[in-house]
Amino acid sequence: MDDSFENWEPSPEMQRAYEQCRMVASGEARCALLAGSFGNGKTHLAIAALREWDNLNTGWFYKVPDWLSMVKRRAFDEGEPLDNVLTPLMEGRSLIVFDDLGAENSTDWAAEQLYRVLDARYDAKAPTIITSNQPAERLDPRILSRYRAGLVMCLGKDRRDA
């Protein structure tokens, strides 16, 4: 992936998202919650922030459905205690990007694991970027409440159509 702030093509609709991700990458803000339409560059900006953050720190990128699959595999198929799988993300100071929140198979178990990690990160003031194609009002209200300070409604055309 070549996504960076340097190769970002600015658009007025995404200026606030760009600024919020830059602030998370520099440590000026602890979170960004980028919600809105498809293909407008939310993931690009999240990866750009992660790349900038990674120059000095550790960061992780997870597509939410893949992350949940990995957690389930490690906990159930491989027998690792669930808390051992989740705790490093809950306590770590690393920047974590959760991409495509809302694209996962919505089960009570999935919602619980996401909430546990995101709530713990919020309490720890750990840097977190979340992207979602869902409108904000369709997100888990507990998560929305915690990450509202970084909420940016992302508009704009689908960059993949270019």
Backbone as CSV, one residue per row, in Angstrom:
resi,resn,N_x,N_y,N_z,CA_x,CA_y,CA_z,C_x,C_y,C_z
1,MET,0.830,-1.173,0.000,0.000,0.000,0.000,0.880,1.244,0.000
2,ASP,0.556,2.163,-0.849,1.316,3.399,-0.951,0.575,4.581,-0.350
3,ASP,-0.412,4.338,0.472,-1.217,5.419,1.020,-0.384,6.252,1.999
4,SER,-0.323,7.549,1.727,0.412,8.463,2.598,-0.253,9.828,2.542
5,PHE,0.143,10.696,3.457,-0.365,12.059,3.413,0.207,12.798,2.194
6,GLU,1.408,12.413,1.793,2.058,13.086,0.674,1.347,12.824,-0.650
7,ASN,0.763,11.646,-0.815,0.082,11.369,-2.091,-1.443,11.459,-1.973
8,TRP,-1.901,12.082,-0.909,-3.341,12.320,-0.731,-3.777,13.428,-1.684
9,GLU,-4.863,13.176,-2.387,-5.429,14.192,-3.272,-6.514,14.923,-2.496
10,PRO,-6.251,16.163,-2.089,-7.198,16.881,-1.239,-8.544,17.109,-1.906
11,SER,-9.561,17.091,-1.082,-10.900,17.463,-1.532,-11.552,18.203,-0.378
12,PRO,-12.357,19.206,-0.677,-12.992,19.968,0.408,-13.835,19.097,1.329
13,GLU,-14.478,18.063,0.775,-15.352,17.198,1.578,-14.573,16.372,2.606
14,MET,-13.292,16.139,2.339,-12.495,15.273,3.203,-11.427,16.036,3.988
15,GLN,-11.440,17.341,3.927,-10.421,18.143,4.612,-10.408,17.890,6.118
16,ARG,-11.566,17.838,6.738,-11.636,17.612,8.182,-11.110,16.223,8.552
17,ALA,-11.392,15.220,7.731,-10.880,13.867,7.975,-9.354,13.855,7.883
18,TYR,-8.828,14.541,6.888,-7.373,14.665,6.722,-6.759,15.292,7.976
19,GLU,-7.332,16.397,8.424,-6.805,17.098,9.590,-6.870,16.226,10.846
20,GLN,-7.967,15.515,11.041,-8.107,14.674,12.224,-7.087,13.543,12.213
21,CYS,-6.877,12.922,11.067,-5.888,11.837,10.972,-4.471,12.360,11.186
22,ARG,-4.168,13.550,10.672,-2.846,14.157,10.911,-2.646,14.403,12.402
23,MET,-3.700,14.856,13.086,-3.583,15.125,14.522,-3.368,13.831,15.313
24,VAL,-4.033,12.749,14.923,-3.805,11.472,15.605,-2.367,11.012,15.356
25,ALA,-1.908,11.116,14.126,-0.554,10.674,13.783,0.512,11.444,14.557
26,SER,0.249,12.709,14.839,1.235,13.530,15.555,1.066,13.469,17.070
27,GLY,0.013,12.811,17.534,-0.237,12.724,18.965,-1.048,13.886,19.517
28,GLU,-1.524,14.785,18.655,-2.336,15.928,19.104,-3.773,15.520,19.427
29,ALA,-4.239,14.434,18.849,-5.576,13.900,19.115,-5.417,12.412,19.374
30,ARG,-6.344,11.857,20.141,-6.212,10.426,20.445,-7.086,9.542,19.572
31,CYS,-8.025,10.162,18.812,-8.879,9.302,18.014,-9.415,10.012,16.782
32,ALA,-9.777,9.172,15.821,-10.526,9.615,14.643,-11.555,8.534,14.373
33,LEU,-12.773,8.956,14.155,-13.860,8.060,13.770,-14.400,8.601,12.459
34,LEU,-13.968,7.980,11.362,-14.318,8.440,10.024,-15.491,7.618,9.525
35,ALA,-16.648,8.251,9.410,-17.864,7.544,9.012,-18.453,8.209,7.784
36,GLY,-19.005,7.401,6.895,-19.664,7.983,5.732,-19.578,7.100,4.509
37,SER,-19.717,7.714,3.380,-19.892,6.990,2.129,-18.651,6.202,1.699
38,PHE,-18.846,5.350,0.713,-17.818,4.451,0.199,-16.797,5.188,-0.671
39,GLY,-15.550,4.739,-0.593,-14.550,5.112,-1.582,-14.040,6.531,-1.549
40,ASN,-14.301,7.266,-0.475,-13.869,8.658,-0.477,-12.504,8.892,0.163
41,GLY,-11.834,7.831,0.591,-10.468,7.967,1.077,-10.273,7.781,2.567
42,LYS,-11.267,7.279,3.269,-11.137,7.076,4.711,-9.974,6.123,5.030
43,THR,-9.917,5.007,4.330,-8.854,4.032,4.586,-7.496,4.610,4.216
44,HIS,-7.425,5.323,3.106,-6.164,5.969,2.699,-5.645,6.846,3.834
45,LEU,-6.512,7.686,4.391,-6.093,8.590,5.456,-5.701,7.829,6.721
46,ALA,-6.430,6.769,7.049,-6.093,5.975,8.231,-4.723,5.319,8.072
47,ILE,-4.449,4.781,6.893,-3.137,4.166,6.643,-2.047,5.227,6.644
48,ALA,-2.321,6.388,6.075,-1.341,7.475,6.075,-0.976,7.861,7.508
49,ALA,-1.978,7.951,8.372,-1.720,8.278,9.780,-0.884,7.182,10.438
50,LEU,-1.211,5.952,10.147,-0.466,4.821,10.706,0.984,4.840,10.235
51,ARG,1.201,5.131,8.971,2.581,5.206,8.447,3.375,6.309,9.137
52,GLU,2.747,7.460,9.318,3.434,8.561,9.978,3.703,8.213,11.440
53,TRP,2.739,7.620,12.101,2.896,7.198,13.492,4.005,6.161,13.613
54,ASP,4.077,5.230,12.669,5.049,4.141,12.714,6.490,4.611,12.610
55,ASN,6.714,5.845,12.219,8.087,6.340,12.173,8.723,6.352,13.555
56,LEU,7.918,6.534,14.579,8.440,6.606,15.944,7.857,5.555,16.881
57,ASN,6.746,4.959,16.513,6.007,4.080,17.403,5.547,2.824,16.658
58,THR,4.795,2.013,17.354,4.239,0.805,16.758,2.772,1.032,16.449
59,GLY,2.329,0.507,15.333,0.929,0.613,14.982,0.452,-0.652,14.296
60,TRP,-0.873,-0.814,14.292,-1.491,-1.997,13.716,-2.695,-1.599,12.892
61,PHE,-2.916,-2.314,11.806,-4.059,-2.091,10.922,-4.852,-3.385,10.846
62,TYR,-6.153,-3.286,11.113,-7.033,-4.446,11.014,-8.311,-4.072,10.289
63,LYS,-8.689,-4.873,9.310,-10.046,-4.798,8.783,-10.898,-5.548,9.806
64,VAL,-11.948,-4.933,10.277,-12.723,-5.481,11.397,-13.165,-6.925,11.148
65,PRO,-13.729,-7.270,9.980,-14.138,-8.671,9.796,-12.950,-9.649,9.898
66,ASP,-11.790,-9.256,9.354,-10.609,-10.120,9.425,-10.084,-10.231,10.857
67,TRP,-10.125,-9.111,11.583,-9.666,-9.124,12.973,-10.536,-10.052,13.815
68,LEU,-11.845,-9.948,13.646,-12.750,-10.821,14.399,-12.528,-12.290,14.050
69,SER,-12.279,-12.568,12.784,-11.988,-13.937,12.358,-10.708,-14.439,13.024
70,MET,-9.688,-13.603,13.083,-8.428,-13.978,13.712,-8.633,-14.221,15.210
71,VAL,-9.373,-13.339,15.870,-9.637,-13.501,17.306,-10.358,-14.818,17.551
72,LYS,-11.379,-15.084,16.756,-12.152,-16.324,16.906,-11.282,-17.554,16.674
73,ARG,-10.467,-17.522,15.626,-9.584,-18.655,15.315,-8.618,-18.919,16.471
74,ARG,-7.952,-17.862,16.953,-6.975,-18.040,18.028,-7.641,-18.514,19.317
75,ALA,-8.808,-17.963,19.625,-9.460,-18.300,20.896,-10.161,-19.651,20.865
76,PHE,-10.810,-19.959,19.756,-11.618,-21.182,19.720,-10.910,-22.345,19.029
77,ASP,-10.302,-22.099,17.892,-9.647,-23.183,17.163,-8.299,-23.555,17.771
78,GLU,-7.544,-22.537,18.200,-6.205,-22.786,18.732,-6.185,-22.862,20.254
79,GLY,-7.288,-22.534,20.896,-7.403,-22.686,22.342,-6.708,-21.621,23.183
80,GLU,-6.294,-20.518,22.568,-5.672,-19.451,23.347,-6.769,-18.725,24.141
81,PRO,-6.531,-18.428,25.422,-7.555,-17.710,26.188,-7.909,-16.384,25.511
82,LEU,-9.201,-16.109,25.419,-9.674,-14.910,24.734,-9.031,-13.647,25.293
83,ASP,-8.893,-13.555,26.596,-8.283,-12.364,27.186,-6.829,-12.205,26.749
84,ASN,-6.127,-13.306,26.525,-4.744,-13.215,26.037,-4.684,-12.634,24.624
85,VAL,-5.714,-12.905,23.842,-5.769,-12.380,22.474,-6.104,-10.887,22.495
86,LEU,-7.044,-10.487,23.346,-7.534,-9.117,23.346,-6.683,-8.139,24.146
87,THR,-6.101,-8.585,25.255,-5.425,-7.673,26.176,-4.317,-6.836,25.527
88,PRO,-3.483,-7.376,24.657,-2.459,-6.508,24.059,-3.045,-5.307,23.312
89,LEU,-4.215,-5.458,22.725,-4.846,-4.340,22.028,-5.545,-3.409,22.999
90,MET,-5.962,-3.933,24.124,-6.679,-3.134,25.110,-5.733,-2.254,25.916
91,GLU,-4.535,-2.742,26.163,-3.595,-2.048,27.035,-2.496,-1.323,26.282
92,GLY,-2.290,-1.667,25.033,-1.150,-1.138,24.306,-1.228,0.348,24.019
93,ARG,-0.091,0.959,23.841,0.012,2.367,23.479,0.159,2.531,21.966
94,SER,0.108,1.434,21.253,0.219,1.477,19.806,-1.015,2.111,19.192
95,LEU,-0.818,2.769,18.065,-1.955,3.240,17.280,-2.585,2.028,16.617
96,ILE,-3.882,1.900,16.744,-4.596,0.826,16.074,-5.628,1.438,15.142
97,VAL,-5.661,0.926,13.921,-6.683,1.303,12.949,-7.624,0.116,12.808
98,PHE,-8.897,0.355,13.074,-9.943,-0.623,12.791,-10.698,-0.107,11.574
99,ASP,-10.507,-0.781,10.449,-11.079,-0.366,9.173,-12.371,-1.132,8.900
100,ASP,-13.347,-0.440,8.368,-14.619,-1.035,7.948,-15.472,-1.560,9.092
101,LEU,-15.524,-0.809,10.187,-16.447,-1.156,11.267,-17.861,-1.162,10.703
102,GLY,-18.595,-2.205,10.975,-19.943,-2.351,10.441,-20.013,-3.316,9.273
103,ALA,-18.847,-3.713,8.740,-18.824,-4.678,7.642,-18.782,-6.119,8.162
104,GLU,-18.592,-6.270,9.476,-18.507,-7.601,10.071,-19.885,-8.231,10.187
105,ASN,-19.901,-9.548,10.339,-21.133,-10.266,10.615,-21.574,-9.860,12.021
106,SER,-22.664,-9.161,12.118,-23.092,-8.582,13.388,-23.692,-9.663,14.284
107,THR,-22.888,-10.132,15.209,-23.362,-11.078,16.215,-23.120,-10.455,17.584
108,ASP,-23.779,-10.979,18.584,-23.556,-10.473,19.937,-22.101,-10.658,20.340
109,TRP,-21.512,-11.803,19.973,-20.112,-12.075,20.323,-19.196,-11.053,19.663
110,ALA,-19.373,-10.788,18.382,-18.531,-9.827,17.662,-18.672,-8.438,18.275
111,ALA,-19.899,-8.012,18.527,-20.128,-6.696,19.112,-19.463,-6.585,20.486
112,GLU,-19.531,-7.658,21.263,-18.921,-7.646,22.594,-17.406,-7.494,22.521
113,GLN,-16.765,-8.231,21.613,-15.297,-8.162,21.523,-14.839,-6.784,21.040
114,LEU,-15.542,-6.241,20.054,-15.212,-4.890,19.577,-15.388,-3.870,20.699
115,TYR,-16.498,-3.962,21.393,-16.753,-3.027,22.479,-15.691,-3.151,23.567
116,ARG,-15.350,-4.369,23.947,-14.342,-4.566,25.004,-13.032,-3.875,24.649
117,VAL,-12.572,-4.078,23.419,-11.294,-3.492,23.003,-11.414,-1.970,22.878
118,LEU,-12.448,-1.495,22.210,-12.571,-0.049,21.996,-12.853,0.703,23.300
119,ASP,-13.608,0.108,24.195,-13.851,0.738,25.488,-12.558,0.831,26.296
120,ALA,-11.800,-0.256,26.326,-10.537,-0.252,27.073,-9.555,0.756,26.474
121,ARG,-9.498,0.844,25.154,-8.604,1.816,24.497,-9.045,3.238,24.825
122,TYR,-10.340,3.458,24.846,-10.857,4.781,25.207,-10.432,5.132,26.639
123,ASP,-10.649,4.208,27.571,-10.289,4.455,28.967,-8.795,4.717,29.120
124,ALA,-7.981,4.032,28.329,-6.525,4.177,28.398,-6.015,5.370,27.584
125,LYS,-6.913,6.052,26.883,-6.550,7.164,26.001,-5.543,6.715,24.933
126,ALA,-5.702,5.482,24.499,-4.818,4.913,23.483,-5.235,5.411,22.100
127,PRO,-4.287,5.747,21.248,-4.618,6.276,19.923,-5.320,5.233,19.052
128,THR,-6.448,5.652,18.489,-7.297,4.730,17.739,-7.937,5.460,16.568
129,ILE,-7.918,4.824,15.400,-8.640,5.335,14.236,-9.613,4.249,13.798
130,ILE,-10.854,4.654,13.598,-11.906,3.738,13.157,-12.492,4.302,11.876
131,THR,-12.649,3.447,10.871,-13.366,3.859,9.669,-14.622,3.012,9.542
132,SER,-15.646,3.604,8.949,-16.899,2.884,8.743,-17.654,3.483,7.568
133,ASN,-18.274,2.622,6.783,-19.150,3.083,5.717,-20.572,3.295,6.219
134,GLN,-20.778,3.003,7.482,-22.094,3.163,8.096,-22.311,4.620,8.504
135,PRO,-23.527,5.098,8.412,-23.815,6.413,9.007,-23.601,6.327,10.515
136,ALA,-23.191,7.413,11.113,-22.873,7.414,12.548,-24.015,6.863,13.391
137,GLU,-25.246,7.179,13.029,-26.381,6.732,13.850,-26.584,5.219,13.801
138,ARG,-25.928,4.515,12.885,-26.050,3.053,12.824,-24.935,2.340,13.581
139,LEU,-23.971,3.089,14.095,-22.893,2.487,14.867,-23.363,2.205,16.287
140,ASP,-22.685,1.284,16.955,-22.990,0.988,18.349,-22.940,2.305,19.126
141,PRO,-24.035,2.693,19.768,-24.058,3.990,20.457,-23.020,4.114,21.564
142,ARG,-22.613,2.997,22.148,-21.578,3.046,23.192,-20.238,3.448,22.586
143,ILE,-19.930,2.903,21.409,-18.682,3.247,20.724,-18.750,4.686,20.219
144,LEU,-19.869,5.045,19.628,-20.038,6.403,19.127,-19.864,7.420,20.254
145,SER,-20.432,7.155,21.405,-20.309,8.064,22.541,-18.849,8.253,22.947
146,ARG,-18.089,7.186,22.960,-16.701,7.256,23.398,-15.803,7.942,22.371
147,TYR,-16.086,7.764,21.095,-15.204,8.274,20.044,-15.770,9.501,19.322
148,ARG,-16.822,10.065,19.862,-17.463,11.232,19.239,-16.500,12.399,19.047
149,ALA,-15.537,12.570,19.938,-14.582,13.684,19.822,-13.808,13.626,18.502
150,GLY,-13.634,12.442,17.966,-12.908,12.301,16.706,-13.799,12.050,15.504
151,LEU,-15.121,12.168,15.695,-16.063,11.861,14.617,-15.965,12.877,13.480
152,VAL,-15.798,12.355,12.287,-15.821,13.166,11.072,-16.739,12.458,10.093
153,MET,-17.758,13.164,9.661,-18.645,12.621,8.633,-17.975,12.849,7.282
154,CYS,-17.688,11.764,6.591,-16.918,11.810,5.355,-17.832,11.736,4.145
155,LEU,-17.721,12.721,3.305,-18.516,12.811,2.084,-17.561,12.784,0.899
156,GLY,-18.107,12.970,-0.258,-17.268,13.031,-1.451,-17.514,11.864,-2.369
157,LYS,-17.006,11.998,-3.565,-17.217,10.976,-4.587,-16.329,9.769,-4.345
158,ASP,-16.701,8.687,-4.947,-15.935,7.443,-4.873,-14.673,7.605,-5.693
159,ARG,-13.528,7.621,-5.034,-12.243,7.796,-5.726,-11.890,6.600,-6.594
160,ARG,-12.519,5.487,-6.361,-12.240,4.289,-7.157,-12.846,4.394,-8.559
161,ASP,-13.781,5.312,-8.746,-14.402,5.501,-10.055,-13.519,6.301,-11.006
162,ALA,-12.430,6.842,-10.492,-11.572,7.711,-11.309,-10.885,6.968,-12.437
